[in-house]
Amino acid sequence: MVFLLYSLVSLFAYAYFMKFRKKHLHSLEIFFYWCLASVLIQNRSAIYTMNMKTVVIPQLATYEFSHLLIRLVLYPLVTLFCLNEIAAAESKMKIWAIIKYSAYLLGLEWISDWLGVFKHMKPYLLWSGVYWLGYLILMMIVMRIFRRTFYKGYHQP
């Protein structure tokens, strides 16, 4: 049931982003940011579940597939929503976009904890919020560097 819920949410978010959202990112940028976000989130998950053992995933297939879906689809989609908004925003609004989307990512993480997809062994709300904030700032810096290189000599949208 949880896997179905996350599948529907992921499908809706993907369709909304691809069909109905005005994109300020090139398709190659979208692919690059999606892959980079997936790698960063996979590394975070591996560190927390395997090395530090602060997060435990229940040994049920639906929870494991749900966690995989969240890491590979939902978190990168929220990251793309954020980067798309940052690409279109003015300088003051970029800060609010980062804060807003880091709150969304933190909320997704804690909803997953509440639904039982993964359990936090230690409450680390502050550190999780700091991670998501730093993650989005890092993605914004990567976006600026990538765009500067990608659009060198061409008009940037």
C-alpha positions as CSV (number, residue, x, y, z in Angstrom):
1,M,0.0,0.0,0.0
2,V,2.8,2.4,0.9
3,F,4.6,1.5,-2.4
4,L,1.4,2.3,-4.3
5,L,1.1,5.6,-2.6
6,Y,4.7,6.6,-3.4
7,S,4.3,5.3,-6.9
8,L,1.3,7.5,-7.5
9,V,2.9,10.6,-5.9
10,S,6.0,10.1,-8.0
11,L,4.1,9.6,-11.2
12,F,1.9,12.7,-10.5
13,A,5.0,14.8,-9.7
14,Y,6.9,13.6,-12.7
15,A,3.9,14.2,-15.1
16,Y,3.3,17.7,-13.5
17,F,7.0,18.6,-13.9
18,M,7.3,17.4,-17.5
19,K,4.0,18.4,-18.9
20,F,2.5,21.3,-17.0
21,R,5.4,23.1,-15.4
22,K,7.1,25.9,-17.4
23,K,10.7,24.7,-17.6
24,H,13.6,27.1,-17.3
25,L,16.1,24.2,-17.6
26,H,17.4,22.5,-20.7
27,S,16.7,18.8,-21.1
28,L,20.4,18.0,-20.7
29,E,20.5,20.0,-17.5
30,I,17.4,18.1,-16.2
31,F,19.1,14.8,-16.9
32,F,22.4,15.9,-15.3
33,Y,20.8,17.3,-12.2
34,W,18.6,14.2,-11.8
35,C,21.6,11.9,-12.0
36,L,23.7,14.0,-9.7
37,A,20.8,14.3,-7.1
38,S,20.3,10.6,-7.2
39,V,24.0,9.9,-6.6
40,L,24.2,12.4,-3.7
41,I,21.0,11.0,-2.1
42,Q,22.1,7.4,-2.6
43,N,25.4,8.2,-0.9
44,R,23.6,9.8,2.0
45,S,21.3,6.9,2.4
46,A,24.2,4.4,2.3
47,I,26.1,6.3,5.0
48,Y,23.1,6.6,7.3
49,T,21.9,3.0,6.8
50,M,25.1,1.0,6.5
51,N,27.8,3.0,8.3
52,M,26.2,5.0,11.0
53,K,23.1,2.8,11.4
54,T,21.0,5.8,12.3
55,V,18.3,4.8,9.8
56,V,16.8,1.3,9.5
57,I,14.8,0.1,6.6
58,P,12.2,-2.6,7.5
59,Q,12.9,-6.0,5.9
60,L,9.6,-5.9,3.8
61,A,9.8,-5.7,0.0
62,T,7.2,-3.0,-0.2
63,Y,9.2,-0.8,2.2
64,E,12.5,-1.5,0.5
65,F,11.1,-0.7,-3.0
66,S,9.3,2.4,-1.6
67,H,12.6,3.6,-0.2
68,L,14.3,3.0,-3.5
69,L,11.6,4.9,-5.3
70,I,11.9,7.8,-2.9
71,R,15.7,8.0,-3.4
72,L,15.7,7.6,-7.2
73,V,12.6,9.5,-8.2
74,L,10.9,11.6,-5.5
75,Y,13.9,13.4,-4.0
76,P,15.5,14.2,-7.4
77,L,12.1,15.5,-8.6
78,V,11.8,17.9,-5.7
79,T,15.4,19.0,-6.4
80,L,14.4,19.7,-10.0
81,F,11.4,21.7,-8.9
82,C,13.8,23.7,-6.7
83,L,16.4,24.3,-9.4
84,N,13.7,25.2,-12.0
85,E,12.4,27.8,-9.6
86,I,15.9,29.1,-8.8
87,A,16.6,29.4,-12.5
88,A,13.6,31.6,-13.0
89,A,13.8,33.6,-9.7
90,E,15.5,36.8,-8.9
91,S,18.3,36.9,-6.3
92,K,16.2,37.5,-3.2
93,M,13.7,34.8,-4.1
94,K,16.4,32.2,-4.6
95,I,17.0,32.1,-0.8
96,W,13.3,31.5,-0.1
97,A,13.2,28.8,-2.8
98,I,16.1,27.0,-1.1
99,I,14.5,27.3,2.3
100,K,11.0,26.2,1.0
101,Y,12.3,23.1,-0.9
102,S,14.6,22.0,2.0
103,A,11.5,22.1,4.2
104,Y,9.7,20.0,1.6
105,L,12.5,17.5,1.5
106,L,12.7,17.4,5.3
107,G,8.9,16.9,5.3
108,L,9.1,14.0,2.8
109,E,11.8,12.4,4.9
110,W,9.8,12.6,8.1
111,I,6.5,11.5,6.4
112,S,8.5,8.4,5.2
113,D,9.6,7.8,8.8
114,W,6.0,8.2,10.0
115,L,4.7,5.7,7.3
116,G,7.4,3.2,8.4
117,V,9.4,3.2,5.1
118,F,12.5,3.8,7.2
119,K,12.9,4.5,10.9
120,H,15.3,7.0,12.4
121,M,17.0,5.4,15.4
122,K,18.0,8.8,16.8
123,P,16.0,11.9,16.4
124,Y,18.1,14.2,14.3
125,L,15.6,16.8,12.9
126,L,18.2,19.6,13.1
127,W,20.9,17.6,11.2
128,S,18.5,16.4,8.6
129,G,17.4,20.0,8.0
130,V,21.0,21.1,7.8
131,Y,21.7,18.3,5.3
132,W,18.9,19.3,3.0
133,L,19.7,22.9,3.1
134,G,23.4,22.2,2.3
135,Y,22.4,19.8,-0.4
136,L,20.2,22.3,-2.2
137,I,22.9,25.0,-1.8
138,L,25.4,22.6,-3.3
139,M,23.0,21.8,-6.2
140,M,22.5,25.5,-6.8
141,I,26.3,26.0,-7.0
142,V,26.6,23.0,-9.4
143,M,23.8,24.5,-11.4
144,R,25.6,27.9,-11.7
145,I,28.9,26.2,-12.8
146,F,27.2,23.9,-15.2
147,R,25.1,26.7,-16.8
148,R,28.2,28.9,-17.1
149,T,30.0,26.1,-19.0
150,F,26.9,24.8,-20.9
151,Y,25.8,28.2,-22.3
152,K,29.2,29.6,-23.0
153,G,28.8,31.8,-26.1
154,Y,25.1,31.1,-26.4
155,H,22.0,32.9,-25.1
156,Q,20.9,31.6,-21.8
157,P,17.1,31.0,-21.5
